[in-house]
Amino acid sequence: MTATLERSSEAGSVRRLVAGGFVSGALLAVLAATTLTAEAAVPGIAVPGPVVEYGLPVLRVLLDLAAVAVVGLSVLPRILGFDDPERTEPVMRRARPAAVTFAWAWAVLALVVIVFQTAQLNPGAVPTPAMIASYVSEVGAGQGMLFSAACALAYAGVGLLAVRFGEKVPAELRIVIAFFGLLPIPVTGHAVNSIWHDPIMISMELHVMGSAAWTGGLLVIMLLVARDRELLAGVLPKFSRLATLALVLVSVSGLVNGLASMALTQGVELPGALLDGHYGLLVIAKAVCVGLLIPFAAHIRFRLLPRIAARQGTAVVAWAAAELTVMGLAYGFAVALTTASMS
């Protein structure tokens, strides 16, 4: 009984350390960035109130975190493999209902975001169903968010089947639905009107998907697998290869997206705009976060991974928690970038 309580307490501490750092980092970054970029009220011009000004980015970052959790829980069975069901199935029995819960949260948050986006475009007015319907029909960001909510609901339905029938419901199907739900998210960012619009949008999509797979995979491994040394020794090398590819993809695409969006915006001149405006500072802040992730990822892969493969105790949870906290900061800055002015 005492041993069971100790293991439960240890698991709770791991969850607080890992998930707490990730969520708090994202919220801290988005609130700080929103305060930095808040525009002063101009007499005679209506502006969104503080509930919308701060509530919308907070809701957006929570939506992103829910989507990241769904993606991570979706790729988990592929990372775990199917060779040792007696060891992996107990993990998946916890992962499947969690994925459904986060999918519902994703869908609800996406719908609430649409309401707040409508309020942002109609400052001083309480959004009515007619206003919301008009916003969705006329604005691409609203249509994209509605599609994302629909994908999340579809995932919840398929996820419930997986809860009942296990891996008879293909993991690939859940992965595809989750990634489809991510695709509209970059639509809420700045539009680039040039011949490079489509390549930049594709780069943004790859950036979002790579970030979600990397962050979500690390998050669920630390929460659901880290306490089992034997299982972790088989899982982490597989994930490390995925994380390395994601790191390269996220770093390159993020840098290209930020700089290209600024360079192709009329009236914005590089490199001066990086330090002159809020948008440039946020690009730098996000780039710094990604740069900080490199030594964390390298330490886990080259220093801790050999010890984990040898079934030795390590501080991998603490290192991963620090990495996830930085990832949370990057997500917060990324959401702030979607609303910051480039001027």
Long-range contacts (C-beta under 8 A, 24 or more apart in sequence): 7-227, 10-227, 11-227, 14-222, 14-223, 14-226, 14-227, 14-317, 15-223, 17-317, 17-318, 17-321, 18-219, 18-222, 18-223, 18-317, 18-320, 18-321, 18-324, 19-219, 19-223, 21-321, 21-322, 21-324, 21-325, 21-328, 22-65, 22-215, 22-219, 22-324, 22-325, 22-327, 22-328, 23-65, 23-328, 24-325, 24-328, 25-324, 25-325, 25-326, 25-327, 25-328, 25-329, 25-331, 25-332, 26-61, 26-64, 26-65, 26-328, 26-329, 26-331, 26-332, 26-335, 27-58, 27-61, 27-328, 27-332, 28-328, 28-329, 28-332, 29-285, 29-328, 29-329, 29-330, 29-331, 29-332, 29-333, 29-336, 30-57, 30-58, 30-60, 30-61, 30-331, 30-332, 30-333, 30-335, 30-336, 31-57, 31-58, 31-332, 32-332, 33-57, 33-282, 33-285, 33-332, 33-333, 33-335, 33-336, 33-340, 34-336, 34-339, 36-278, 36-281, 37-278, 37-282, 37-336, 37-339, 37-340, 37-341, 39-341, 46-123, 46-124, 47-123, 48-119, 48-120, 48-123, 49-123, 49-124, 52-116, 52-119, 52-120, 52-123, 55-116, 56-113, 56-116, 56-117, 56-120, 56-339, 57-335, 57-336, 57-339, 59-109, 59-112, 59-113, 59-116, 60-113, 60-188, 60-335, 60-338, 61-331, 61-332, 61-335, 62-105, 62-109, 63-106, 63-109, 63-110, 63-113, 64-185, 64-331, 64-334, 64-335, 65-328, 65-331, 66-102, 66-103, 66-105, 66-106, 66-109, 67-102, 67-106, 67-148, 67-152, 67-178, 67-181, 67-182, 67-185, 67-212, 68-211, 68-212, 68-215, 68-216, 68-219, 68-331, 69-98, 69-99, 69-102, 69-216, 69-219, 69-220, 70-99, 70-102, 70-103, 70-106, 70-152, 70-155, 70-178, 70-181, 70-216, 71-175, 71-178, 71-179, 71-182, 71-212, 71-213, 71-216, 71-217, 72-212, 72-213, 72-215, 72-216, 72-217, 72-218, 72-219, 72-220, 73-98, 73-99, 73-102, 73-216, 73-220, 74-99, 74-171, 74-174, 74-175, 74-178, 74-216, 75-171, 75-175, 75-213, 75-216, 75-217, 75-242, 76-217, 76-220, 76-221, 76-224, 77-167, 77-171, 78-171, 78-172, 78-175, 79-217, 79-221, 79-235, 79-238, 79-239, 79-242, 80-225, 80-231, 80-235, 81-234, 81-238, 82-167, 84-234, 87-228, 87-230, 87-231, 88-231, 89-166, 91-224, 91-225, 91-228, 91-231, 92-166, 92-167, 94-224, 95-220, 95-224, 96-159, 96-162, 96-163, 96-166, 97-163, 99-155, 99-159, 99-162, 99-174, 100-156, 100-159, 100-160, 100-163, 103-152, 103-153, 103-155, 103-156, 103-159, 104-152, 104-156, 106-148, 106-149, 106-152, 106-155, 106-181, 107-149, 107-150, 107-152, 107-153, 107-156, 110-145, 110-146, 110-148, 110-149, 110-152, 111-145, 111-146, 111-149, 113-145, 114-142, 114-145, 114-146, 114-149, 117-141, 117-142, 117-145, 118-142, 140-187, 141-187, 141-188, 143-184, 143-187, 144-184, 144-185, 144-187, 144-188, 145-184, 145-188, 147-181, 147-183, 147-184, 148-181, 148-182, 148-183, 148-184, 148-185, 151-177, 151-178, 151-180, 151-181, 152-181, 155-181, 178-212, 179-209, 179-212, 182-208, 182-209, 182-212, 183-208, 183-209, 188-338, 189-261, 189-337, 189-338, 190-261, 190-265, 190-338, 190-342, 192-260, 192-261, 192-264, 192-265, 193-264, 194-264, 196-260, 196-264, 200-256, 200-257, 200-260, 200-261, 200-264, 203-253, 203-256, 203-257, 203-260, 204-253, 204-257, 206-249, 206-253, 207-249, 207-250, 207-253, 207-254, 207-257, 210-245, 210-246, 210-249, 210-250, 210-253, 211-246, 211-250, 211-327, 211-330, 211-331, 213-242, 213-246, 214-242, 214-243, 214-246, 214-247, 214-250, 214-327, 215-324, 215-327, 215-331, 217-242, 217-243, 218-243, 218-320, 218-323, 218-324, 218-327, 219-324, 221-320, 222-316, 222-317, 222-320, 222-321, 222-324, 226-316, 226-317, 226-320, 229-308, 229-311, 229-313, 230-311, 232-308, 232-316, 233-308, 233-309, 233-310, 233-311, 236-300, 236-305, 236-308, 236-316, 237-305, 237-309, 240-300, 240-301, 240-305, 243-297, 243-301, 244-297, 244-301, 247-293, 247-294, 247-297, 250-290, 251-290, 254-286, 254-287, 254-290, 255-287, 258-283, 258-286, 258-287, 258-337, 259-283, 261-342, 262-342, 265-342, 267-343, 268-342, 268-343, 273-342, 277-341, 277-342, 277-343, 278-340, 278-341, 279-337, 279-340, 279-341, 279-342, 279-343, 280-342, 282-333, 282-336, 282-337, 282-340, 283-337, 285-329, 285-333, 286-330, 286-333, 286-334, 286-337, 289-326, 289-327, 289-329, 289-330, 289-333, 290-330, 292-326, 293-323, 293-326, 293-327, 293-330, 296-322, 296-323, 296-326, 297-323
